């Protein structure tokens, strides 16, 4: 994977390139190192934009397909009840969303139980599990394998 410019600070904070699930022209999909819910992702815009309204028309145009891929990939990885997209940008200023599949029951991956402690209310980003490096790599591989056009 190669970017046309260096990764932005938000991409780096969330583990790029190790956490990369999918690279798009204007967006990257990263596995969130702290799993507030199983399969939690970060969708980061590659544009040099600090406000949602400042991203390029091309990035807006691509967003529909990226969202469709996220929902299809995460559904194939683990059926979820709801999907939450949080655009907070309080600490990490680059345009990004926290993508949280929501579950009404505990989920098991690689011997670890992942709870959605906020269900059925708002997600709790501070709860959840931070997998060790090996488990995070296994989780990233499992999510990638479920992705539409996983050969890309």
N, C-alpha and C positions, 0 to 999 in steps of 0.2 A: 504494500500500500504506500502510495506516495502522495503527499499533499503538494499543491502548487505553491503554498507558503507555509511557514512554520505553524505548528499547532498553536491555537490561542491558549491563554492561561486556564480557561475553564476545561478545555480538552485535557490539558496536562494534569490538572487537579484530579480529574476523574479517571486517571490511569492510562490515557492514550500513550502508546499504541497497544499496550497489553490488553486493555479492556474492549478493544474495537470489536463490534459485532458486524457493522456494515458501514462502508464508506460510500457516500453519495457525492454528487458534484458540489452541492451547497451545504450538506449536513453530514454529520457523523452520528452514528448510533453506538453508544458505549454502554457496557454493563456497569451498573453503579457498584463501586467497590463495597459500600455499605448497603446491604440488601434490606431495605425497610419492609419490602415484601419480596417474595421469591420472583426473580426475573426482572427486578427493577432496573430501569435503564436511564440514561441521560441522553437526550437528543440535543446536539449542539450545532448551532449554525456556524459555518466557516467564514461567513462575511465578517468584516471588521465593523460590527454594529453593537451598540450598547443599549439600544431600544428596539423593541419589536417592530415598530413602524419604520425603522431605518434599514431593515434588511432589504435586499434587492428583490425586484419583481421576479427574477428567476428563482430565488430561494423560496419565495411565497408559492410560486407555481409548482416547484418540486415537492413542497411540503405535503400535498395531498397523497402522492404516491408513497412517500416515506411513512406517513401515518398508516396507510393501508398495509404496508409491509410489516410495520411494527405490530399491528393488531393481528395479522395473519400469523406472523412468526411466533408471537407469544401465545396465541391460542393453540397453535400446533405443539409448542413446548409444554404448556400446561394450561388446560382450560380455566379461565378466570370468570368471575361474575361481573365485574365492572373494570373499566380502565380509567385511571385518573392521570391528567396531564397538569402539572403544576409549573407555572412560570413565575419564579420568585425573584431571582436576580438581585438579591440583597447582598450576598457575600461574593458570589461569582458573577461579574458584570456582563460577560459575553452572553448574547442571546442563547438561551437554552431552556429546555423543559425537563423536569423530572417526570419520568413515565413509570407509573406504578400500577401493575396488574393487582386487582383486589380480589381477595378470596374470603369466602364465608366459613372456611375450615382450615385447619393447619395443613401445611404442605411439607412433604419430606423430600429432601434431595441429598444424596450422598451421605446418608445417615444423620443428617441434621434436620431438626424441625424448624420450619419458618412459620411464624405466626403473623397474621395481619391484625395487630393489636388495636388498630383504630376501627376495624369493621364493626358496624356498618356506617360509622361516621367518617370524619375527615381522616386521611392517612396520617400516621405519626412517623415523620421522617427520622426522629431520634431513636425510635425503637427498631427492632430487627436484629440482624446478624451481620457481622463483618467476617466473611469467610477467610481462611488462610489462603495463601497464594495458590497452592495446589487445587484447593476446592474452587476458588474463583476461576482458575483456568479451566477446570472441568465444567463449571457452570457456563462459562463463556462458550465453550465448545458445544455444549448441549443446546444452548440457545441458537448458536450459529447453524447447527445441523437442522434445526426446525424452521429456519428462515426460508421464505419464498426464494426460489432460485438459489438454493444453498451452495450451488457450485460456483457462484459468482465471487 
